[in-house]
Amino acid sequence: MITEMVAVTQDKKQPISLFSHIHSSTDMQYRSTNTVTYQGLYEVIATLGRKATFVFDRGYDMNELFKYMYMKDQDFVIRLTERRKLFYKGRLHKSTTLRDSRKGKIKTTVLFQGQEKECYISHLNVQITAAKKNMRLLLVYGLGSQPMMLATNKRILSKADAEDILRFYLSRWRIEEYFRFKKQEYDFENFRVRDLKAINNLNQLLTYVLEFIGLLADKVNGNRLSNKMIRNSNSIRGKVLFYCYQIANGISTTLAYAKTGIEEWKNIRRTERNRQLEFNFIC
């Protein structure tokens, strides 16, 4: 199993991995998936050193996660399951009851699954069953067979605030595309090693590569190297929203011209034996 936390850049919303760890229940020191999740959240929050907005899918609709995010004073947007119960005006309700009693007052258009779609939004003040913490329930109608229910502790004072929270959640498609890119472009999961530490070492190296690609993708149209990699990719499509495929293909095409390594422009100090390049990792 792999637990990975990915951020999107502020400019072009390109994915950058902040935490990636492969774990197995067969490991003698393994405790649980949630333990790895909270370890990752702790490291990411400590690294950022400031408040951020964390987006979670329905699999993370857990009381303990709500408590953790409130304890760490972090913003969140969590999609709720239909089993969730909430306090509204002092009474306990099923989230589906609150959802089905409204139709959406705010009309807006968002990018959903690659297309501009019209939807309607409602929001109301509720309390989570975990310690009755105050939060907002965002109800989104028109983007699927069932209305979407999003819980957040971010303020909603205007139509723009509600739209921003929905777009925060919908930005997850770039994270999903990141995982697809990682698997397809670099054959992730097709390992030739069996040891868990060795697998994590390979994953860490790949994460460095993907971070470099993500940073280049965020500089498209504003950086010569990024633009050169886009041109070298010979991509048929012009304007895209996810540049990582083009950047990766551009790097591969560029490096294909290197037939002799770095010997032509840098003197290599020879030793009696060829030394293996070594990396040290702390896992």
C-alpha positions, 0 to 999 in steps of 0.5 A, spaced: 500 500 500 502 507 498 500 513 502 501 519 498 500 527 499 500 531 493 500 539 493 498 543 487 502 549 485 499 556 486 500 558 479 498 553 474 496 548 479 501 542 477 502 537 482 508 536 487 508 530 492 510 532 499 509 525 502 510 518 499 511 512 503 509 505 501 507 500 507 505 493 508 502 489 513 507 484 513 512 489 516 514 487 523 513 494 525 507 496 521 501 498 525 496 501 521 494 505 515 491 511 519 498 511 523 502 512 516 496 517 514 497 521 521 505 521 520 504 524 513 500 529 515 505 531 521 511 531 516 507 535 511 504 540 516 511 541 519 514 542 513 509 547 510 510 551 517 503 555 516 496 554 515 494 550 508 487 547 506 487 539 506 482 536 501 480 529 502 475 524 499 470 520 502 475 515 505 477 520 510 470 521 513 473 519 520 471 523 526 479 522 528 481 526 522 476 532 524 479 532 531 486 532 528 485 537 523 482 542 528 488 540 533 493 542 528 489 548 526 489 547 519 483 548 514 480 542 510 475 540 505 472 533 506 467 529 502 462 526 506 459 519 506 452 518 506 452 515 513 455 521 516 450 525 521 451 532 523 448 537 528 444 542 525 440 547 529 441 543 535 438 537 532 442 531 530 440 529 522 442 524 517 447 528 512 442 525 506 436 528 510 440 535 509 442 534 502 435 532 500 431 538 503 435 543 499 436 544 491 442 549 491 441 557 491 448 559 488 448 557 480 455 557 478 460 553 472 466 549 474 471 545 470 469 538 472 472 531 468 475 536 463 468 539 461 465 546 463 459 544 467 453 548 470 451 546 478 448 549 484 450 550 491 447 551 498 451 551 504 449 551 511 452 551 518 453 545 522 456 541 527 460 535 527 459 529 531 466 529 533 466 534 539 461 538 536 466 543 532 463 548 528 463 547 520 460 549 514 456 543 509 457 545 502 451 541 498 453 541 490 447 539 485 448 537 478 455 534 478 453 527 478 447 522 480 447 524 487 449 531 490 456 532 493 456 533 500 463 537 502 465 539 510 469 544 511 472 549 516 473 555 511 469 561 512 463 562 507 461 569 507 459 570 499 458 566 493 465 567 491 467 563 498 462 557 496 465 557 489 472 557 491 471 551 496 468 547 491 474 548 486 478 546 492 475 539 492 475 539 484 482 540 484 483 533 486 482 531 479 490 533 478 492 529 483 488 523 480 492 525 474 498 525 477 498 518 480 496 516 473 502 519 470 506 516 475 504 509 473 503 510 466 509 514 464 514 511 469 511 504 470 510 505 477 508 498 481 512 494 476 518 493 481 524 488 480 526 488 487 522 485 493 525 488 499 520 494 502 526 498 504 529 498 497 522 499 494 521 505 498 528 507 495 526 507 488 519 510 490 523 516 493 528 517 487 522 517 482 518 522 487 525 527 486 524 526 478 516 527 479 517 534 483 522 536 478 517 535 472 512 538 476 516 545 478 518 545 470 510 544 468 509 550 473 513 555 469 511 553 462 510 560 458 515 563 463 521 559 463 526 557 457 527 550 459 520 549 461 518 551 454 524 548 450 521 541 453 514 542 451 517 544 444 521 537 444 516 533 446 513 534 439 506 534 442 500 534 438 495 538 443 497 545 444 493 548 450 493 543 456 492 543 463 496 538 465 503 539 463 507 533 466 506 528 460 509 533 455 515 535 460 517 528 461 516 526 453 521 533 452 526 531 457 526 523 454 527 526 447 532 531 449 536 526 453 536 521 447 541 525 443 546 524 449 550 518 446 557 519 450 554 521 457 558 527 460 565 526 458 565 531 452 564 537 456 567 535 463 573 531 465 572 525 469 577 523 474 579 515 473 580 511 479 583 504 479 576 501 479 569 504 477 565 507 483 558 505 484 554 511 485 551 511 492 545 514 495 543 514 502 536 514 505 533 514 511 526 510 511 
